[in-house]
Amino acid sequence: MLVEKLIATARSRLVTIIDDAPLIEAAKLLRAGTDLVVVCGPEGLLAGVITKTDVVDQISHCLGASCTTKASLIMTRDVVACQPGD
């Protein structure tokens, strides 16, 4: 199956935040049933992703301010992307 056949469904489920959003915003989105939050830079392009595992890892080191940590500081930056023809 080609990615182009999945694009409509994927876009309808896409959840994004900006890279300087606080971690708590990503956590709220993940709590609502989302499995992955795409983090976008100022120009709206993919900068990384945040998963529930990333949030739990950050909170496990909590010193009382983990919720205000910027998304860009904990996101996974090395993301594999695909094109419609893949």
C-alpha positions as CSV (number, residue, x, y, z in Angstrom):
1,M,0.0,0.0,0.0
2,L,1.2,3.5,-0.9
3,V,1.3,6.3,1.6
4,E,-0.9,8.4,-0.7
5,K,-3.8,6.1,0.1
6,L,-3.4,6.8,3.8
7,I,-3.0,10.6,3.6
8,A,-6.6,11.6,4.2
9,T,-6.9,9.5,7.3
10,A,-3.5,10.5,8.6
11,R,-4.3,14.2,8.2
12,S,-7.6,13.9,10.0
13,R,-5.7,12.4,13.0
14,L,-2.7,14.7,12.9
15,V,-2.0,16.6,16.1
16,T,0.6,19.3,16.2
17,I,2.1,21.8,18.6
18,I,4.7,24.5,18.2
19,D,8.2,23.8,19.4
20,D,8.1,26.3,22.3
21,A,4.8,25.0,23.7
22,P,5.0,23.8,27.3
23,L,5.2,20.0,27.8
24,I,1.9,20.0,29.5
25,E,0.2,20.9,26.2
26,A,1.7,17.8,24.6
27,A,0.6,15.7,27.6
28,K,-3.0,17.0,27.3
29,L,-3.1,16.0,23.7
30,L,-1.7,12.6,24.4
31,R,-4.1,12.0,27.2
32,A,-7.0,12.6,24.8
33,G,-6.1,9.4,22.9
34,T,-3.5,10.7,20.6
35,D,-0.4,8.4,20.3
36,L,2.0,11.0,18.8
37,V,2.2,14.7,18.7
38,V,4.1,16.3,15.9
39,V,6.2,19.3,16.9
40,C,6.5,22.1,14.3
41,G,9.1,24.9,14.2
42,P,8.2,28.5,13.6
43,E,7.9,28.0,9.9
44,G,5.4,25.2,10.4
45,L,7.7,22.4,9.3
46,L,8.3,19.2,11.2
47,A,10.9,19.7,14.0
48,G,10.3,16.4,15.9
49,V,7.7,14.3,17.7
50,I,6.6,13.7,21.3
51,T,5.2,10.4,22.5
52,K,3.7,9.3,25.9
53,T,7.1,7.7,26.6
54,D,8.8,11.1,26.2
55,V,6.4,12.7,28.6
56,V,6.7,10.0,31.2
57,D,10.5,10.1,30.9
58,Q,10.6,13.8,31.5
59,I,8.2,13.7,34.5
60,S,10.2,10.9,36.1
61,H,13.0,13.4,36.5
62,C,10.6,16.0,37.8
63,L,11.9,18.7,40.1
64,G,8.6,20.6,40.1
65,A,8.8,22.4,36.8
66,S,8.7,19.6,34.1
67,C,5.3,20.8,32.9
68,T,6.8,24.1,31.8
69,T,9.7,22.5,29.9
70,K,9.5,23.4,26.2
71,A,8.4,20.7,23.8
72,S,11.6,21.2,21.8
73,L,13.7,20.2,24.7
74,I,12.3,16.7,25.0
75,M,11.0,15.9,21.5
76,T,12.6,13.2,19.3
77,R,14.4,15.1,16.5
78,D,15.5,12.2,14.4
79,V,12.3,11.4,12.6
80,V,11.9,9.2,9.6
81,A,9.5,10.7,7.1
82,C,7.9,9.3,4.0
83,Q,6.5,10.7,0.8
84,P,3.1,9.9,-0.9
85,G,4.7,7.6,-3.4
86,D,6.5,5.5,-0.7
